[in-house]
Amino acid sequence: MRDDDPSRLWALAAQTTHHHIVNCLKYMNLAYELVPRWQDVHPVNMSFSQVSPQYYNLQMLNGSLLKANHVLEAFQAFLHKEISETREAGITSPV
């Protein structure tokens, strides 16, 4: 396999992107500790209006990152399957 093989480059790009998403999720966990969930110190009768807007933003960003991670893992599985089938069939990259 050549160094400039497109399938190898896609696999490396996917692996790098996965690494970045996982690090973003780790930092998201740290941000959860910094942003107060409730605006009131002693929430007795909590309502959605008392929830910190920053907390909602973190929730949305967290969900988006998890979805992106799921899609990327599916793409990596696809690439792994395609690269394996290409190698077994003896097909080389036309580039």
N, C-alpha and C positions, 0 to 999 in steps of 0.2 A: 504494500500500500504506500503510495506516494505521500509526501508531506502536505501537498496541496490538494489531496483528494477531497472533493466536496462533502462526502458523507462524513469523513473524519472531522472536517472543519465545523460542520453542523453539530456533530456530537460534542466537540469541545466548546462551542458557543452555548449549547444547551446546558452543559455541565457548569460553565461559568455563571450563567444566568441563575441556575438553581442555587449555586453558592451565594449569590447576591440576595436572592429572595429569602433564603434561610437566615442570613445575617440581618436583613430588614425585620424579619419576624422576631429575632432575638432583641433587637433594639426596641421593637414595639412593646415587648414585655417590660422593658425598663421604663418606657413612657407611661405604661399603665400605673406604675408605682408613683410617678410624679404628678399625674393629673388626678385631682380628687373626683371621685365618682359622683358624689352628692355635694351640692352647693351648701346645704345646711349641715352644720356640724353634728347636730343631734336630730337625724331624720325620724320623726315620730309618725307623721302621716305623709309618707313619700308619694309624690306624683311624678309623672313624666316631666312636668315643667321644672322640677327641682334638679333634674339630672344635668350635669355639666355638659355644655355643648362640645367641649374638647373630648369628653368621654365618648360621645356619639361619633365624633370624627375618627377617633381611634378605632372604634368598633367597625366602622365602614372600611377604613384602610386595612384593618386586620383581615376582614372578610375578603377584600379584593386580593390581598397578598396570598391568602390561603388558596383562593380559586386559581390564581396565576401559578402557584406551586403545583396544584393538581394538574392543570393543563400541561405544564412543563414536564411533569413526570410521565404523563401519557405520551407526550412527544418523544421523550427519551426512550420509552419502551418501543415506540414505533421505529425510531432510528436504530435501536439495537437489533430489532427483528429484520429491518431492511438491510443493514450492514451484514448480518449473519447470512441472509439469503443470497445477497450479492456475492459474498465470498464463496459460499457453497456452490453457486452456479458458475463461478469463474468469470463473472462479468467485471470488467474494469471500467473505470470512469472514462467517458469520452473526452474529457478535458485534458 
